[in-house]
Amino acid sequence: MPRRQVSLWRARAARILEPYARKRRFWRRVLEELAKGNRRRREVNVYHLDRSTKPGEVVFVPGKVLGSGLLKHQLTVGAFSFSKQALSKIERAGGQALLLEEFLEKYPDGSGVRIIG
């Protein structure tokens, strides 16, 4: 994605998150991660999600989920972006991959959600 599109996306996402961040500490932390530069943004592989989560858990990755490794259990994962391989591996394991806006709709209060990265 070109640099201009990235900064426009980041500004739009920040506007969407701001009302949630005022009320919930979880979304405040996600907003802080969004404010970091691209070089400091987190990248998490599927194998890391598999090792650090339990079946049925709900997690958010404030960065990109990459497709290296295997996911052996069902998981709901929210993130700023996903690689194609990561999407298919999460769905093959019976889980859900949700982008930021979808995740906000489903988990507006952020309770019960862990930040991974």
MMTF fields as JSON, N, C-alpha, C and O atoms, coordinates in Angstrom:
{
  "mmtfVersion": "1.0.0",
  "mmtfProducer": "UNKNOWN",
  "numBonds": 467,
  "numAtoms": 468,
  "numGroups": 117,
  "numChains": 1,
  "numModels": 1,
  "chainsPerModel": [1],
  "groupsPerChain": [117],
  "chainIdList": ["A"],
  "bondAtomList": [4, 2, 8, 6, 12, 10, 16, 14, 20, 18, 24, 22, 28, 26, 32, 30, 36, 34, 40, 38, 44, 42, 48, 46, 52, 50, 56, 54, 60, 58, 64, 62, 68, 66, 72, 70, 76, 74, 80, 78, 84, 82, 88, 86, 92, 90, 96, 94, 100, 98, 104, 102, 108, 106, 112, 110, 116, 114, 120, 118, 124, 122, 128, 126, 132, 130, 136, 134, 140, 138, 144, 142, 148, 146, 152, 150, 156, 154, 160, 158, 164, 162, 168, 166, 172, 170, 176, 174, 180, 178, 184, 182, 188, 186, 192, 190, 196, 194, 200, 198, 204, 202, 208, 206, 212, 210, 216, 214, 220, 218, 224, 222, 228, 226, 232, 230, 236, 234, 240, 238, 244, 242, 248, 246, 252, 250, 256, 254, 260, 258, 264, 262, 268, 266, 272, 270, 276, 274, 280, 278, 284, 282, 288, 286, 292, 290, 296, 294, 300, 298, 304, 302, 308, 306, 312, 310, 316, 314, 320, 318, 324, 322, 328, 326, 332, 330, 336, 334, 340, 338, 344, 342, 348, 346, 352, 350, 356, 354, 360, 358, 364, 362, 368, 366, 372, 370, 376, 374, 380, 378, 384, 382, 388, 386, 392, 390, 396, 394, 400, 398, 404, 402, 408, 406, 412, 410, 416, 414, 420, 418, 424, 422, 428, 426, 432, 430, 436, 434, 440, 438, 444, 442, 448, 446, 452, 450, 456, 454, 460, 458, 464, 462],
  "bondOrderList": [1, 1, 1, 1, 1, 1, 1, 1, 1, 1, 1, 1, 1, 1, 1, 1, 1, 1, 1, 1, 1, 1, 1, 1, 1, 1, 1, 1, 1, 1, 1, 1, 1, 1, 1, 1, 1, 1, 1, 1, 1, 1, 1, 1, 1, 1, 1, 1, 1, 1, 1, 1, 1, 1, 1, 1, 1, 1, 1, 1, 1, 1, 1, 1, 1, 1, 1, 1, 1, 1, 1, 1, 1, 1, 1, 1, 1, 1, 1, 1, 1, 1, 1, 1, 1, 1, 1, 1, 1, 1, 1, 1, 1, 1, 1, 1, 1, 1, 1, 1, 1, 1, 1, 1, 1, 1, 1, 1, 1, 1, 1, 1, 1, 1, 1, 1],
  "groupList": [{"groupName": "MET", "atomNameList": ["N", "CA", "C", "O"], "elementList": ["N", "C", "C", "O"], "formalChargeList": [0, 0, 0, 0], "bondAtomList": [1, 0, 2, 1, 3, 2], "bondOrderList": [1, 1, 2], "singleLetterCode": "M", "chemCompType": "L-PEPTIDE LINKING"}, {"groupName": "PRO", "atomNameList": ["N", "CA", "C", "O"], "elementList": ["N", "C", "C", "O"], "formalChargeList": [0, 0, 0, 0], "bondAtomList": [1, 0, 2, 1, 3, 2], "bondOrderList": [1, 1, 2], "singleLetterCode": "P", "chemCompType": "L-PEPTIDE LINKING"}, {"groupName": "ARG", "atomNameList": ["N", "CA", "C", "O"], "elementList": ["N", "C", "C", "O"], "formalChargeList": [0, 0, 0, 0], "bondAtomList": [1, 0, 2, 1, 3, 2], "bondOrderList": [1, 1, 2], "singleLetterCode": "R", "chemCompType": "L-PEPTIDE LINKING"}, {"groupName": "GLN", "atomNameList": ["N", "CA", "C", "O"], "elementList": ["N", "C", "C", "O"], "formalChargeList": [0, 0, 0, 0], "bondAtomList": [1, 0, 2, 1, 3, 2], "bondOrderList": [1, 1, 2], "singleLetterCode": "Q", "chemCompType": "L-PEPTIDE LINKING"}, {"groupName": "VAL", "atomNameList": ["N", "CA", "C", "O"], "elementList": ["N", "C", "C", "O"], "formalChargeList": [0, 0, 0, 0], "bondAtomList": [1, 0, 2, 1, 3, 2], "bondOrderList": [1, 1, 2], "singleLetterCode": "V", "chemCompType": "L-PEPTIDE LINKING"}, {"groupName": "SER", "atomNameList": ["N", "CA", "C", "O"], "elementList": ["N", "C", "C", "O"], "formalChargeList": [0, 0, 0, 0], "bondAtomList": [1, 0, 2, 1, 3, 2], "bondOrderList": [1, 1, 2], "singleLetterCode": "S", "chemCompType": "L-PEPTIDE LINKING"}, {"groupName": "LEU", "atomNameList": ["N", "CA", "C", "O"], "elementList": ["N", "C", "C", "O"], "formalChargeList": [0, 0, 0, 0], "bondAtomList": [1, 0, 2, 1, 3, 2], "bondOrderList": [1, 1, 2], "singleLetterCode": "L", "chemCompType": "L-PEPTIDE LINKING"}, {"groupName": "TRP", "atomNameList": ["N", "CA", "C", "O"], "elementList": ["N", "C", "C", "O"], "formalChargeList": [0, 0, 0, 0], "bondAtomList": [1, 0, 2, 1, 3, 2], "bondOrderList": [1, 1, 2], "singleLetterCode": "W", "chemCompType": "L-PEPTIDE LINKING"}, {"groupName": "ALA", "atomNameList": ["N", "CA", "C", "O"], "elementList": ["N", "C", "C", "O"], "formalChargeList": [0, 0, 0, 0], "bondAtomList": [1, 0, 2, 1, 3, 2], "bondOrderList": [1, 1, 2], "singleLetterCode": "A", "chemCompType": "L-PEPTIDE LINKING"}, {"groupName": "ILE", "atomNameList": ["N", "CA", "C", "O"], "elementList": ["N", "C", "C", "O"], "formalChargeList": [0, 0, 0, 0], "bondAtomList": [1, 0, 2, 1, 3, 2], "bondOrderList": [1, 1, 2], "singleLetterCode": "I", "chemCompType": "L-PEPTIDE LINKING"}, {"groupName": "GLU", "atomNameList": ["N", "CA", "C", "O"], "elementList": ["N", "C", "C", "O"], "formalChargeList": [0, 0, 0, 0], "bondAtomList": [1, 0, 2, 1, 3, 2], "bondOrderList": [1, 1, 2], "singleLetterCode": "E", "chemCompType": "L-PEPTIDE LINKING"}, {"groupName": "TYR", "atomNameList": ["N", "CA", "C", "O"], "elementList": ["N", "C", "C", "O"], "formalChargeList": [0, 0, 0, 0], "bondAtomList": [1, 0, 2, 1, 3, 2], "bondOrderList": [1, 1, 2], "singleLetterCode": "Y", "chemCompType": "L-PEPTIDE LINKING"}, {"groupName": "LYS", "atomNameList": ["N", "CA", "C", "O"], "elementList": ["N", "C", "C", "O"], "formalChargeList": [0, 0, 0, 0], "bondAtomList": [1, 0, 2, 1, 3, 2], "bondOrderList": [1, 1, 2], "singleLetterCode": "K", "chemCompType": "L-PEPTIDE LINKING"}, {"groupName": "PHE", "atomNameList": ["N", "CA", "C", "O"], "elementList": ["N", "C", "C", "O"], "formalChargeList": [0, 0, 0, 0], "bondAtomList": [1, 0, 2, 1, 3, 2], "bondOrderList": [1, 1, 2], "singleLetterCode": "F", "chemCompType": "L-PEPTIDE LINKING"}, {"groupName": "GLY", "atomNameList": ["N", "CA", "C", "O"], "elementList": ["N", "C", "C", "O"], "formalChargeList": [0, 0, 0, 0], "bondAtomList": [1, 0, 2, 1, 3, 2], "bondOrderList": [1, 1, 2], "singleLetterCode": "G", "chemCompType": "PEPTIDE LINKING"}, {"groupName": "ASN", "atomNameList": ["N", "CA", "C", "O"], "elementList": ["N", "C", "C", "O"], "formalChargeList": [0, 0, 0, 0], "bondAtomList": [1, 0, 2, 1, 3, 2], "bondOrderList": [1, 1, 2], "singleLetterCode": "N", "chemCompType": "L-PEPTIDE LINKING"}, {"groupName": "HIS", "atomNameList": ["N", "CA", "C", "O"], "elementList": ["N", "C", "C", "O"], "formalChargeList": [0, 0, 0, 0], "bondAtomList": [1, 0, 2, 1, 3, 2], "bondOrderList": [1, 1, 2], "singleLetterCode": "H", "chemCompType": "L-PEPTIDE LINKING"}, {"groupName": "ASP", "atomNameList": ["N", "CA", "C", "O"], "elementList": ["N", "C", "C", "O"], "formalChargeList": [0, 0, 0, 0], "bondAtomList": [1, 0, 2, 1, 3, 2], "bondOrderList": [1, 1, 2], "singleLetterCode": "D", "chemCompType": "L-PEPTIDE LINKING"}, {"groupName": "THR", "atomNameList": ["N", "CA", "C", "O"], "elementList": ["N", "C", "C", "O"], "formalChargeList": [0, 0, 0, 0], "bondAtomList": [1, 0, 2, 1, 3, 2], "bondOrderList": [1, 1, 2], "singleLetterCode": "T", "chemCompType": "L-PEPTIDE LINKING"}],
  "groupTypeList": [0, 1, 2, 2, 3, 4, 5, 6, 7, 2, 8, 2, 8, 8, 2, 9, 6, 10, 1, 11, 8, 2, 12, 2, 2, 13, 7, 2, 2, 4, 6, 10, 10, 6, 8, 12, 14, 15, 2, 2, 2, 2, 10, 4, 15, 4, 11, 16, 6, 17, 2, 5, 18, 12, 1, 14, 10, 4, 4, 13, 4, 1, 14, 12, 4, 6, 14, 5, 14, 6, 6, 12, 16, 3, 6, 18, 4, 14, 8, 13, 5, 13, 5, 12, 3, 8, 6, 5, 12, 9, 10, 2, 8, 14, 14, 3, 8, 6, 6, 6, 10, 10, 13, 6, 10, 12, 11, 1, 17, 14, 5, 14, 4, 2, 9, 9, 14],
  "groupIdList": [1, 2, 3, 4, 5, 6, 7, 8, 9, 10, 11, 12, 13, 14, 15, 16, 17, 18, 19, 20, 21, 22, 23, 24, 25, 26, 27, 28, 29, 30, 31, 32, 33, 34, 35, 36, 37, 38, 39, 40, 41, 42, 43, 44, 45, 46, 47, 48, 49, 50, 51, 52, 53, 54, 55, 56, 57, 58, 59, 60, 61, 62, 63, 64, 65, 66, 67, 68, 69, 70, 71, 72, 73, 74, 75, 76, 77, 78, 79, 80, 81, 82, 83, 84, 85, 86, 87, 88, 89, 90, 91, 92, 93, 94, 95, 96, 97, 98, 99, 100, 101, 102, 103, 104, 105, 106, 107, 108, 109, 110, 111, 112, 113, 114, 115, 116, 117],
  "secStructList": [7, 7, 2, 2, 2, 2, 2, 2, 2, 2, 2, 2, 2, 2, 2, 2, 2, 2, 2, 2, 2, 2, 2, 7, 2, 2, 2, 2, 2, 2, 2, 2, 2, 2, 2, 1, 7, 4, 4, 4, 1, 3, 3, 3, 3, 2, 2, 2, 2, 2, 2, 2, 7, 7, 6, 6, 7, 3, 3, 3, 3, 3, 3, 3, 3, 3, 7, 7, 1, 7, 7, 7, 1, 7, 7, 3, 3, 3, 3, 3, 3, 3, 7, 2, 2, 2, 2, 2, 2, 2, 2, 2, 6, 6, 7, 3, 3, 3, 3, 2, 2, 2, 2, 2, 2, 2, 7, 6, 6, 7, 6, 6, 3, 3, 3, 7, 7],
  "xCoordList": [0.847, 0.0, 0.897, 1.815, 0.651, 1.459, 1.361, 0.371, 2.414, 2.526, 1.318, 0.83, 0.839, -0.304, -1.542, -2.278, -1.784, -2.945, -2.831, -3.826, -1.62, -1.408, -1.745, -2.445, -1.261, -1.537, -3.019, -3.555, -3.693, -5.132, -5.895, -6.833, -5.483, -6.126, -5.916, -6.848, -4.707, -4.39, -5.228, -5.741, -5.37, -6.16, -7.638, -8.298, -8.149, -9.541, -9.773, -10.767, -8.851, -8.966, -8.904, -9.633, -8.044, -7.93, -9.232, -9.659, -9.867, -11.146, -12.224, -13.044, -12.212, -13.2, -12.963, -13.915, -11.695, -11.348, -11.48, -11.685, -11.366, -11.316, -12.472, -12.216, -13.739, -14.82, -14.74, -15.077, -14.302, -14.158, -12.996, -13.073, -11.921, -10.726, -10.987, -10.337, -11.922, -12.248, -12.898, -12.756, -13.611, -14.371, -13.653, -13.854, -12.815, -12.214, -10.695, -10.153, -10.029, -8.557, -8.03, -6.989, -8.749, -8.329, -8.168, -7.137, -9.182, -9.129, -8.116, -7.573, -7.857, -6.817, -5.454, -4.655, -5.195, -3.936, -3.827, -2.753, -4.943, -4.936, -4.668, -3.922, -5.262, -5.037, -3.576, -3.013, -2.961, -1.534, -0.676, 0.285, -1.015, -0.283, -0.456, 0.479, -1.642, -1.922, -1.086, -0.693, -0.82, -0.051, 1.43, 2.128, 1.914, 3.32, 3.587, 2.677, 4.807, 5.199, 5.15, 5.075, 5.192, 5.119, 6.249, 6.042, 7.415, 8.561, 8.409, 8.997, 7.631, 7.442, 6.162, 5.867, 5.408, 4.154, 4.445, 5.421, 3.611, 3.841, 3.45, 2.504, 4.202, 3.873, 3.903, 4.901, 2.81, 2.684, 2.373, 1.471, 3.115, 2.868, 1.788, 1.531, 1.165, 0.099, 0.605, -0.125, 1.845, 2.357, 2.441, 2.272, 2.698, 2.73, 1.324, 1.16, 0.327, -1.056, -1.412, -2.077, -0.97, -1.262, -0.644, -1.282, 0.589, 1.298, 0.795, 0.788, 0.381, 0.079, -1.413, -1.792, -2.26, -3.696, -4.313, -3.711, -5.532, -6.307, -7.446, -7.831, -7.99, -9.12, -10.298, -10.673, -10.87, -12.03, -11.733, -12.658, -10.479, -10.101, -10.29, -10.292, -10.445, -10.572, -9.353, -9.077, -8.613, -7.385, -7.372, -8.053, -6.58, -6.379, -4.887, -4.134, -4.467, -3.07, -3.006, -3.536, -2.371, -2.271, -1.166, -0.138, -1.389, -0.425, -0.93, -2.122, -0.001, -0.343, -0.136, 0.823, -1.051, -0.921, -0.36, -0.922, 0.765, 1.427, 1.153, 0.771, 1.346, 0.91, 1.9, 1.635, 3.004, 3.988, 3.516, 3.133, 3.545, 3.163, 1.762, 1.112, 1.301, -0.026, -0.84, -0.299, -2.135, -3.063, -3.889, -4.573, -3.838, -4.478, -5.792, -6.444, -6.2, -7.464, -8.214, -7.654, -9.501, -10.375, -10.042, -9.772, -10.066, -9.646, -10.341, -10.549, -10.696, -11.18, -10.052, -9.609, -9.593, -8.436, -8.834, -9.37, -8.571, -8.743, -7.366, -6.434, -7.224, -5.928, -6.12, -7.191, -5.052, -5.074, -5.05, -5.667, -4.328, -4.299, -3.857, -3.285, -4.136, -3.801, -3.165, -3.52, -2.225, -1.736, -2.772, -3.593, -2.728, -3.684, -3.533, -4.528, -2.286, -2.045, -2.609, -3.219, -2.41, -2.916, -4.439, -5.009, -5.094, -6.554, -7.02, -7.921, -6.411, -6.859, -6.571, -7.38, -5.449, -5.119, -6.049, -6.431, -6.408, -7.332, -8.71, -9.346, -9.165, -10.484, -10.497, -11.498, -9.4, -9.303, -9.371, -9.871, -8.878, -8.917, -10.289, -10.504, -11.209, -12.551, -12.695, -13.699, -11.698, -11.725, -12.235, -12.687, -12.155, -12.566, -11.435, -10.73, -11.259, -10.291, -11.086, -11.79, -10.971, -11.747, -10.824, -9.882, -11.101, -10.373, -10.904, -11.913, -10.229, -10.512, -11.986, -12.552, -12.623, -14.016, -14.964, -15.896, -14.722, -15.55, -15.381, -16.346, -14.148, -13.84, -14.511, -15.03, -14.498, -15.159, -16.653, -17.232, -17.277, -18.709, -19.029, -20.017, -18.18, -18.447, -18.042, -18.709, -16.955, -16.435, -16.23, -15.092, -17.298, -17.145, -16.535, -15.886, -16.727, -16.166, -14.787, -14.087, -14.378, -13.043, -12.847, -11.73, -13.918, -13.751, -13.576, -14.247, -12.67, -12.391, -11.465, -11.243, -10.927, -10.038, -8.609, -8.358, -7.683, -6.261, -5.548, -5.869, -4.579, -3.716, -2.499, -1.835, -2.219, -1.087, -0.092, -0.469, 1.168, 2.167, 3.444, 4.386],
  "yCoordList": [-1.171, 0.0, 1.241, 1.329, 2.193, 3.409, 4.183, 4.093, 4.946, 5.668, 6.563, 6.611, 7.264, 8.161, 7.386, 7.826, 6.23, 5.425, 4.908, 4.837, 4.549, 4.057, 5.147, 4.886, 6.373, 7.445, 7.826, 8.19, 7.753, 8.023, 6.944, 7.241, 5.677, 4.58, 4.746, 4.565, 5.088, 5.254, 6.377, 6.231, 7.483, 8.608, 8.219, 8.575, 7.498, 7.056, 6.096, 6.208, 5.153, 4.181, 4.889, 4.528, 5.885, 6.633, 7.367, 7.406, 7.949, 8.629, 7.651, 7.979, 6.452, 5.443, 4.977, 4.786, 4.792, 4.26, 5.263, 4.874, 6.534, 7.56, 7.509, 7.552, 7.418, 7.361, 6.119, 6.183, 5.007, 3.775, 3.908, 3.429, 4.562, 4.706, 5.594, 5.432, 6.521, 7.372, 6.575, 6.916, 5.512, 4.749, 3.495, 3.07, 2.898, 1.607, 1.632, 2.103, 1.119, 1.072, 0.174, 0.464, -0.924, -1.831, -1.087, -1.213, -0.303, 0.427, 1.568, 1.954, 2.112, 3.126, 2.54, 3.181, 1.314, 0.634, 0.349, 0.49, -0.053, -0.309, 0.99, 0.994, 2.08, 3.383, 3.813, 4.378, 3.551, 3.856, 3.055, 3.584, 1.799, 0.96, 1.471, 1.428, 1.95, 2.485, 3.733, 3.986, 4.505, 5.744, 5.485, 6.373, 4.289, 3.97, 3.927, 3.687, 4.155, 4.094, 2.678, 1.717, 2.552, 1.239, 0.319, -0.888, 0.846, 0.013, -0.579, -1.618, 0.07, -0.416, -1.225, -1.734, -1.341, -2.09, -3.572, -4.064, -4.28, -5.691, -6.58, -6.295, -7.658, -8.71, -10.013, -10.337, -10.76, -11.991, -13.129, -13.017, -14.223, -15.395, -16.266, -16.203, -17.079, -17.973, -18.938, -19.244, -19.421, -20.365, -19.718, -20.401, -18.412, -17.703, -17.661, -17.836, -17.428, -17.443, -18.82, -18.932, -19.865, -21.228, -21.53, -22.143, -21.101, -21.386, -20.557, -21.037, -19.335, -18.431, -18.268, -17.415, -19.076, -18.959, -20.32, -21.369, -20.267, -21.467, -21.555, -20.538, -22.746, -22.884, -21.988, -21.906, -21.324, -20.472, -19.076, -18.291, -18.75, -17.441, -16.338, -16.597, -15.12, -13.941, -13.066, -12.667, -12.765, -11.964, -10.867, -10.953, -9.828, -8.745, -8.53, -8.447, -8.439, -8.171, -6.757, -6.512, -5.816, -4.449, -4.346, -3.706, -4.967, -5.018, -5.997, -6.046, -6.782, -7.719, -9.152, -9.456, -10.032, -11.457, -12.11, -11.979, -12.821, -13.492, -14.99, -15.513, -15.686, -17.069, -18.16, -19.313, -17.883, -18.916, -19.804, -19.302, -21.107, -22.048, -22.581, -22.333, -23.324, -23.937, -23.483, -23.21, -23.406, -23.119, -24.371, -24.819, -24.94, -26.229, -26.117, -27.132, -24.91, -24.753, -23.507, -22.608, -23.498, -22.403, -21.148, -21.204, -20.008, -18.754, -17.602, -17.672, -16.562, -15.343, -14.327, -13.983, -13.849, -12.956, -11.653, -11.655, -10.547, -9.234, -8.648, -8.896, -7.872, -7.275, -6.105, -5.921, -5.32, -4.237, -4.813, -4.255, -5.943, -6.603, -8.057, -8.455, -8.84, -10.257, -10.578, -9.986, -11.516, -12.036, -13.049, -13.532, -13.367, -14.325, -15.689, -16.352, -16.113, -17.405, -17.431, -18.419, -16.364, -16.309, -16.414, -17.14, -15.689, -15.762, -17.19, -17.675, -17.857, -19.213, -20.18, -21.071, -20.031, -20.931, -20.733, -21.703, -19.508, -19.231, -19.8, -20.417, -19.591, -20.093, -21.618, -22.244, -22.227, -23.686, -24.322, -25.437, -23.629, -24.136, -23.91, -24.29, -23.293, -23.051, -21.726, -21.483, -20.864, -19.57, -18.454, -18.683, -17.254, -16.055, -15.058, -14.883, -14.403, -13.314, -12.041, -11.945, -11.069, -9.841, -8.633, -8.496, -7.764, -6.507, -5.561, -5.849, -4.444, -3.532, -3.167, -3.285, -2.729, -2.28, -3.427, -3.245, -4.6, -5.765, -6.154, -6.506, -6.084, -6.433, -5.459, -5.863, -4.172, -3.152, -3.409, -3.237, -3.82, -4.099, -5.286, -5.274, -6.311, -7.539, -7.44, -8.012, -6.718, -6.589, -5.112, -4.687, -4.329, -2.887, -2.512, -1.472, -3.333, -2.983, -3.586, -3.181, -4.548, -5.131, -6.062, -6.513, -6.354, -7.227, -8.678, -9.144, -9.372, -10.752, -10.92, -12.038, -9.819, -9.85, -9.592, -8.668, -10.402, -10.22, -9.584, -9.862, -8.73, -8.177, -9.09, -9.378, -9.54, -10.448, -9.715, -8.987, -9.919, -9.329, -9.194, -8.709],
  "zCoordList": [0.0, 0.0, 0.0, 0.815, -0.89, -0.915, 0.394, 1.12, 0.676, 1.953, 2.23, 3.359, 1.217, 1.411, 1.829, 2.712, 1.203, 1.558, 2.99, 3.71, 3.398, 4.757, 5.754, 6.732, 5.53, 6.484, 6.477, 7.524, 5.328, 5.288, 6.049, 6.79, 5.859, 6.585, 8.081, 8.865, 8.478, 9.901, 10.51, 11.62, 9.805, 10.31, 10.427, 11.402, 9.446, 9.477, 10.642, 11.36, 10.822, 11.912, 13.267, 14.19, 13.386, 14.641, 14.952, 16.106, 13.934, 14.137, 14.604, 15.461, 14.032, 14.413, 15.841, 16.598, 16.216, 17.537, 18.675, 19.825, 18.365, 19.417, 20.419, 21.623, 19.977, 20.97, 21.86, 23.042, 21.306, 22.088, 23.076, 24.207, 22.635, 23.467, 24.68, 25.712, 24.571, 25.717, 26.842, 28.016, 26.477, 27.461, 27.95, 29.088, 27.094, 27.421, 27.282, 26.282, 28.297, 28.291, 27.176, 26.588, 26.879, 25.808, 24.5, 23.84, 24.111, 22.839, 22.888, 21.853, 24.074, 24.224, 23.861, 23.177, 24.325, 24.009, 22.517, 21.931, 21.9, 20.448, 19.692, 18.713, 20.135, 19.503, 19.629, 18.691, 20.779, 20.951, 19.971, 19.412, 19.765, 18.814, 17.393, 16.593, 17.082, 15.754, 15.478, 14.339, 16.521, 16.373, 16.096, 15.605, 16.402, 16.147, 14.651, 13.859, 14.275, 12.873, 12.338, 13.104, 11.025, 10.39, 10.811, 10.933, 11.033, 11.411, 12.804, 13.106, 13.646, 15.02, 15.174, 16.255, 14.093, 14.159, 14.278, 13.713, 15.005, 15.291, 14.118, 13.384, 13.965, 13.01, 13.786, 14.428, 13.727, 14.489, 13.53, 12.7, 13.641, 12.811, 13.44, 14.643, 12.595, 13.031, 14.103, 15.046, 13.975, 14.975, 16.356, 17.366, 16.413, 17.695, 18.312, 19.52, 17.472, 17.953, 18.498, 19.528, 17.809, 18.239, 19.6, 20.456, 19.793, 21.045, 22.224, 23.358, 21.972, 23.077, 23.374, 24.177, 22.735, 22.977, 23.284, 23.053, 23.811, 24.098, 23.087, 22.512, 22.859, 21.928, 22.323, 23.493, 21.32, 21.535, 22.038, 22.25, 22.232, 22.776, 21.727, 20.523, 22.208, 21.343, 21.579, 22.71, 20.495, 20.615, 19.564, 18.542, 19.836, 18.868, 18.682, 19.652, 17.423, 17.082, 16.521, 15.437, 17.224, 16.72, 15.67, 15.892, 14.563, 13.468, 12.427, 12.125, 11.88, 10.809, 11.273, 11.982, 10.863, 11.142, 9.884, 8.797, 10.05, 8.934, 8.986, 10.033, 7.867, 7.726, 8.047, 7.706, 8.669, 8.959, 10.114, 11.171, 9.912, 10.955, 10.773, 9.757, 11.779, 11.753, 12.947, 14.018, 12.752, 13.837, 14.04, 13.119, 15.23, 15.493, 16.241, 16.485, 16.611, 17.317, 16.843, 16.215, 17.171, 16.775, 17.565, 18.765, 16.868, 17.458, 16.737, 15.526, 17.45, 16.817, 16.926, 18.022, 15.764, 15.71, 15.036, 13.928, 15.707, 15.123, 14.865, 15.631, 13.791, 13.471, 12.511, 11.932, 12.358, 11.378, 9.966, 9.059, 9.772, 8.465, 8.605, 9.619, 7.564, 7.519, 6.174, 5.155, 6.173, 4.894, 4.4, 5.179, 3.108, 2.547, 3.206, 3.5, 3.438, 4.077, 5.494, 5.902, 6.236, 7.607, 7.621, 8.435, 6.719, 6.631, 6.396, 7.08, 5.438, 5.115, 6.263, 6.521, 6.953, 8.058, 9.25, 9.905, 9.532, 10.635, 10.319, 11.173, 9.095, 8.699, 8.612, 8.96, 8.153, 8.075, 9.46, 9.607, 10.46, 11.835, 12.485, 13.636, 11.747, 12.28, 12.989, 13.658, 12.849, 13.522, 12.638, 11.516, 13.156, 12.429, 12.407, 13.401, 11.274, 11.137, 10.866, 9.861, 11.762, 11.661, 11.565, 12.346, 10.607, 10.531, 11.604, 12.248, 11.793, 12.9, 13.022, 14.109, 11.945, 12.016, 12.376, 13.16, 11.801, 12.116, 13.587, 14.265, 14.059, 15.438, 16.4, 17.44, 16.049, 16.875, 16.994, 18.067, 15.897, 15.923, 16.825, 17.559, 16.76, 17.495, 18.973, 19.836, 19.266, 20.637, 20.994, 21.193, 21.077, 21.3, 22.641, 22.748, 23.665, 24.97, 25.194, 26.122, 24.363, 24.467, 25.651, 25.908, 26.372, 27.54, 27.089, 26.168, 27.754, 27.407, 26.215, 25.751, 25.721, 24.549, 25.009, 25.782, 24.537, 24.843, 23.655, 22.5, 23.956, 22.913, 22.811, 23.807, 21.587, 21.328, 20.444, 19.526, 20.733, 19.859, 20.478, 19.852]
}
